[in-house]
């Protein structure tokens, strides 16, 4: 049996998919101004109907292309090795595409984006409809049907196997890879566990791999035919390009360096520190020693002032302070802070207000401005007050090394240097 049936069916399905996307892209979701609420409601319902029709048409066409792609891959899998070379040329032309013609795998990516946009638009239209119905008939009970929405479609390949012909294996959900070297390891580990370590033939492993690559990553392997021999070649090229440990280290260190200082609120600090921890763990996996002053200062530079102050209090009391201890202390402090805020919200029903210890360090004393409207006697009193205060301030600056003012001064220099 030749693959002409698959090529013909996919061509028809691809044309239908392209037409559906084109129709949806030309539709204008605009409601004229000056309409009554009833007319606006009718207009939004009409637009929502068209939007759902477009979603249905694109989704059905995408599913049809996907179905024939599965059948074609299964057909290739069952061919003799001598027949695969010619068949893969047809597959390259139709699936991956050429410089003259877009492959249907790319068209499927476009359809995925179109569905995402249309589903977001449908949610907006549904919200407008609900609001207008409440305005028109405020006493009526809302009658909004729950709509089950799937996640974004993805390329699905059913795994054929001669050993277990009666078993329906679950669909593989493989993440997409765009060429970010810092994300290569997680992508490749997932691919190895899901595909590379299986008993699938190399030609189908390559088909899976090509289906997950996007953007820069796909460009790197452009031109390689879908053959068993090319699987290991393509894998080696990708590993050299994106999996080189020195390049990954460089990218991770650059990301840590360019990570902006966290904002003051706890949720933002937790988000920033979570990314710092992810970077540190990846660097540790690559055998980079993090116990050095540069790494410590980089991490300190990402913390807000109130947390940095607590870290330095702890650091000054520990002569064997390390990056590992600092990370553990920050994690514990943030966990405690989150717990306190959660309890505060449960008790009082409002946001937890952290005490304002975020003042910037000030060295010396700044005189309060004189009020020129005061009498000369009051001005003299102000001057006397300033002198006495300066004397007090002078004694404060001479306190022991662990004083808050000295700590603030040290922190001020650190913040400025960072």
C-alpha positions in Angstrom: 0.0 0.0 0.0 1.4 3.4 -1.0 1.2 6.5 1.2 -0.7 8.5 -1.5 -3.9 8.2 0.5 -2.2 9.8 3.6 -0.7 12.6 1.5 -4.0 13.3 -0.2 -6.0 13.2 3.0 -3.5 15.5 4.8 -3.5 18.0 1.9 -7.3 18.2 2.0 -7.3 18.5 5.8 -4.5 21.1 5.7 -6.4 23.2 3.1 -9.6 23.0 5.3 -7.5 24.1 8.3 -5.9 27.0 6.5 -9.4 28.2 5.3 -10.8 28.0 8.8 -7.9 30.0 10.2 -8.2 32.6 7.4 -12.0 33.0 8.1 -11.5 33.5 11.8 -8.6 36.0 11.3 -10.9 38.2 9.1 -13.7 38.3 11.6 -14.2 41.6 13.4 -15.4 41.5 17.0 -16.9 45.0 17.2 -20.2 46.1 18.7 -21.4 49.5 17.5 -21.8 52.4 20.0 -25.1 53.9 20.9 -27.0 50.6 21.0 -29.5 49.8 23.7 -28.6 47.1 26.2 -30.9 44.6 24.6 -29.3 45.2 21.1 -25.8 45.0 22.6 -26.7 41.7 24.2 -28.0 40.4 20.9 -24.8 41.6 19.2 -22.5 40.0 21.7 -24.4 36.7 21.5 -24.1 36.7 17.7 -20.3 37.3 18.0 -19.9 34.6 20.6 -21.8 32.2 18.3 -19.4 33.0 15.4 -16.4 32.7 17.7 -17.5 29.2 19.0 -18.1 28.2 15.4 -14.5 29.2 14.4 -13.2 27.3 17.4 -15.1 24.2 16.4 -14.1 24.4 12.8 -10.4 24.9 13.5 -10.4 22.3 16.2 -12.0 19.7 14.0 -9.7 20.4 11.1 -6.6 20.3 13.4 -7.8 17.0 14.8 -8.2 15.6 11.3 -4.7 16.6 10.3 -3.4 15.1 13.5 -5.3 11.9 12.9 -3.8 11.4 9.4 -0.4 12.3 10.7 -0.7 9.4 13.3 -1.8 7.0 10.6 1.1 8.0 8.3 3.7 7.6 11.1 2.3 4.1 11.9 2.5 3.3 8.2 6.1 4.3 8.0 6.8 2.3 11.1 5.5 -0.9 9.5 7.6 -0.5 6.3 10.7 -2.4 5.5 13.9 -0.5 6.0 14.6 -0.4 2.3 11.3 1.4 1.7 11.7 4.0 4.5 14.2 6.2 2.6 11.8 7.1 -0.2 8.8 7.4 2.2 10.6 9.8 4.5 11.2 12.2 1.5 7.4 12.4 1.1 7.0 12.9 4.9 9.7 15.7 4.9 7.9 17.5 2.1 4.5 17.4 3.7 5.2 17.4 7.4 8.3 19.5 7.9 7.9 21.5 4.7 10.4 23.1 2.2 11.6 26.6 1.6 8.8 27.0 -1.0 5.9 25.4 0.9 5.0 25.4 4.6 4.7 22.0 6.2 1.5 21.0 7.9 3.3 20.7 11.3 3.9 24.4 11.1 0.3 24.9 10.1 -0.7 23.0 13.2 1.3 25.4 15.4 -0.5 28.3 13.8 -3.8 26.6 14.5 -2.8 26.1 18.2 -2.2 29.9 18.5 -5.5 30.7 16.8 -7.4 28.5 19.1 -5.8 30.1 22.1 -6.7 33.6 21.0 -10.3 32.6 20.0 -10.9 30.9 23.4 -9.7 34.0 25.2 -12.0 36.1 23.0 -14.9 33.7 23.8 -14.3 34.2 27.5 -14.5 38.0 27.1 -17.7 37.8 25.1 -19.3 35.4 27.7 -18.4 37.9 30.4 -20.0 40.8 28.5 -23.1 38.7 28.0 -23.4 37.8 31.7 -22.9 41.5 32.7 -25.6 42.7 30.2 -28.0 40.1 31.4 -27.6 41.2 34.9 -28.2 44.8 33.9 -31.3 44.0 31.9 -32.8 41.6 34.4 -31.1 42.1 37.8 -33.6 39.9 39.6 -33.1 36.8 37.4 -30.9 34.0 38.5 -27.9 33.6 36.3 -28.1 30.7 33.9 -24.5 30.3 32.8 -23.6 26.8 31.6 -20.2 25.6 32.6 -18.1 25.1 29.5 -15.4 22.5 29.7 -12.3 23.8 27.9 -9.4 21.7 27.0 -5.8 23.0 27.2 -4.1 24.1 24.1 -3.9 21.3 21.5 -0.6 19.6 21.0 0.8 17.2 18.5 -0.3 13.7 19.5 1.5 10.5 18.3 0.0 7.2 19.3 2.8 4.6 19.8 2.4 1.5 17.7 3.8 -1.7 19.2 3.8 -5.2 18.0 4.4 -6.6 21.5 1.2 -5.2 22.9 -1.3 -4.8 20.1 -4.4 -4.8 22.3 -3.1 -2.2 24.8 -4.1 1.5 24.2 -1.1 3.4 25.4 -1.6 7.0 26.7 -0.7 9.8 24.4 2.7 11.3 25.0 2.7 14.9 26.2 6.1 16.3 25.2 7.2 19.8 26.0 8.3 22.2 23.3 11.9 23.4 23.1 12.8 26.8 21.6 16.5 26.8 22.0 17.0 28.3 25.5 20.2 26.6 26.7 19.2 27.0 30.4 16.1 24.8 29.7 17.8 22.2 27.6 18.5 19.7 30.5 14.9 19.6 31.7 13.6 19.2 28.1 16.1 16.5 27.2 15.6 14.5 30.5 11.9 14.5 29.8 12.4 13.4 26.2 14.8 10.6 27.2 12.4 9.2 29.8 9.4 9.5 27.4 10.9 8.5 24.0 14.6 7.9 23.9 14.7 5.1 26.4 11.8 3.2 24.7 12.1 0.4 22.2 10.7 2.7 19.4 12.7 2.6 16.1 15.0 5.6 15.6 13.0 6.9 12.7 10.0 7.4 15.0 12.1 8.8 17.8 13.3 11.4 15.3 9.7 12.2 14.3 8.8 12.8 17.9 11.9 15.0 18.4 11.2 17.1 15.3 7.6 17.6 16.5 8.8 19.2 19.7 11.4 21.6 18.3 10.5 25.2 17.7 12.2 28.4 16.5 16.0 28.4 16.8 16.1 24.7 17.9 14.2 23.6 14.7 16.4 25.8 12.5 19.5 24.0 13.8 18.4 20.6 12.4 16.7 21.9 9.2 17.6 19.9 6.2 18.1 16.6 7.9 15.9 13.9 6.4 13.7 11.7 8.5 15.8 8.5 8.6 16.9 6.1 11.3 20.6 7.1 10.7 19.9 10.7 11.2 18.4 10.4 14.7 21.7 10.0 16.5 23.2 12.7 14.3 20.4 15.2 15.1 20.6 14.4 18.8 24.4 15.0 18.8 24.0 18.3 17.0 21.4 19.5 19.5 23.5 18.4 22.4 26.5 20.3 21.0 24.5 23.4 20.4 22.3 23.6 23.5 23.7 21.0 25.9 27.3 22.1 26.3 27.9 22.5 30.0 30.1 25.6 29.7 27.4 27.3 27.6 24.7 26.4 30.1 26.8 27.6 33.0 27.4 30.9 31.1 23.7 31.4 30.4 22.7 30.6 34.0 25.3 32.9 35.5 24.2 35.7 33.1 20.6 35.2 34.2 21.5 35.3 37.8 23.5 38.5 37.2 20.7 40.2 35.3 17.9 39.2 37.6 16.4 42.4 38.9 16.3 43.2 42.6 13.0 41.9 44.1 10.3 44.3 45.2 9.4 44.6 48.9 6.2 42.5 49.1 6.6 38.9 50.2 5.1 37.3 47.1 7.5 39.1 44.8 10.5 38.1 47.1 9.4 34.5 47.1 9.1 34.5 43.3 12.5 36.0 42.8 14.2 33.7 45.4 12.5 30.7 43.8 14.2 31.5 40.5 17.5 32.1 42.3 17.2 28.6 43.9 16.4 27.0 40.5 19.5 28.6 39.0 21.7 27.6 41.9 20.5 24.0 41.8 21.2 23.8 38.0 24.7 25.2 38.5 25.3 22.7 41.3 24.3 19.9 39.0 26.9 21.2 36.6 29.5 21.0 39.3 30.0 24.8 39.7 31.2 25.8 43.1 28.9 28.4 44.5 30.8 29.0 47.7 32.5 32.2 46.7 32.1 35.9 47.5 30.9 36.8 43.9 27.9 34.4 44.1 27.1 35.5 47.6 27.1 39.2 46.6 25.0 38.5 43.5 22.3 36.8 45.5 22.4 39.5 48.2 21.9 42.1 45.4 18.6 40.5 44.5 17.1 40.7 48.0 15.0 43.7 49.2 16.5 45.9 51.9 14.4 44.5 54.8 15.5 40.9 54.0 19.1 41.9 53.3 19.3 43.6 56.7 18.1 40.4 58.4 20.6 38.3 56.4 23.5 40.6 57.6 22.4 40.4 61.2 22.7 36.6 60.9 25.9 36.8 59.0 27.6 39.0 61.6 26.8 36.4 64.2 28.2 33.5 62.2 32.0 33.4 61.5 31.5 30.4 59.2 28.8 32.0 57.0 28.4 30.4 53.6 26.2 30.8 50.5 24.4 27.5 51.5 23.6 28.9 54.9 22.4 32.2 53.4 20.0 30.3 51.0 18.7 28.2 53.9 18.2 31.2 56.1 16.4 33.2 53.4 14.1 30.2 52.7 13.3 29.9 56.4 12.7 33.6 56.8 10.4 33.7 53.8 8.4 30.7 54.9 7.9 32.3 58.3 6.9 35.6 56.7 4.3 33.8 54.5 2.9 31.9 57.5 2.6 35.1 59.5 0.8 36.9 56.6 -1.5 33.9 56.1 -2.5 33.8 59.8 -3.0 37.6 59.8 -5.3 37.4 56.8 -7.3 34.5 58.4 -7.7 36.5 61.7 -8.2 40.0 60.4 -9.2 39.5 56.8 -6.6 41.9 55.5 -3.1 42.0 54.2 -0.3 41.6 56.7 1.6 44.8 57.2 5.2 44.2 57.8 6.8 46.6 60.2 8.6 49.4 58.3 12.3 48.5 58.9 13.1 49.4 55.3 14.6 52.8 56.0 17.7 53.6 54.0 20.9 53.9 56.0 21.8 57.5 56.9 25.2 58.6 58.1 25.5 61.7 60.2 22.7 64.1 61.1 20.6 66.4 58.9 19.3 69.5 60.5 15.5 70.1 60.4 14.6 73.1 58.2 14.1 76.3 60.1 10.7 78.0 60.0 11.4 81.6 58.9 8.0 82.7 60.2 9.1 82.0 63.8 10.4 84.7 66.0 14.1 85.2 66.5 13.7 83.6 69.9 12.2 80.4 68.4 15.0 80.4 65.9 17.6 80.5 68.6 15.7 77.6 70.4 15.8 75.7 67.1 19.5 76.2 66.9 20.0 75.1 70.5 17.9 72.1 69.8 20.0 71.2 66.8 23.2 71.5 68.7 22.0 69.2 71.5 20.7 66.7 69.0 24.0 66.7 67.2 25.7 65.9 70.4 23.4 63.0 71.1 23.9 61.8 67.5 27.6 61.9 68.0 27.4 59.7 71.0 25.2 57.2 69.0 27.8 56.9 66.2 30.3 55.8 68.8 28.4 52.8 70.0 29.8 49.3 69.7 30.3 47.4 66.3 27.0 45.6 66.4 24.9 48.8 66.7 22.0 49.3 64.3 23.4 52.5 62.9 26.7 50.8 62.0 24.9 47.9 60.5 22.8 50.3 58.4 25.9 52.1 57.3 27.5 48.8 56.2 24.4 47.8 54.4 24.2 51.1 52.7 27.6 50.7 51.2 26.7 47.2 50.1 23.5 48.3 48.5 25.3 51.2 46.7 28.1 48.9 45.5 25.7 46.3 44.2 
